[in-house]
């Protein structure tokens, strides 16, 4: 992407410490979930199982939904119904209104 005549860096460039911290948090959650399975035995099933599920799902949720949301495209409608840009949709809508007002003679 170009801004003010200069190429903008991608979102992760220059954030080494933050990227490493985020990676370590998510990776430790994933490893912690696997370690919780070491305490699984037939006498204690629920507590290690619940810890495993919470940490395992939490690691993927944090990576995908919390850390991965650096931009919000939900607020911006970039494409129309069939992938065309919004300008094409506006021109198509205006042309369909014009064609509805005037019958075509062939």
Secondary structure, 3 states (H helix, E strand, C coil): CEECCEECCCCCCCCHHHHHHHHHHHHHHHHHHHHHHHHCCCCCCHHHHHHHHHHHHHHHHHHHHHHCCCCCCCCCCCECCCCCEHHHHHHHHHHHHHHHHCCCCC
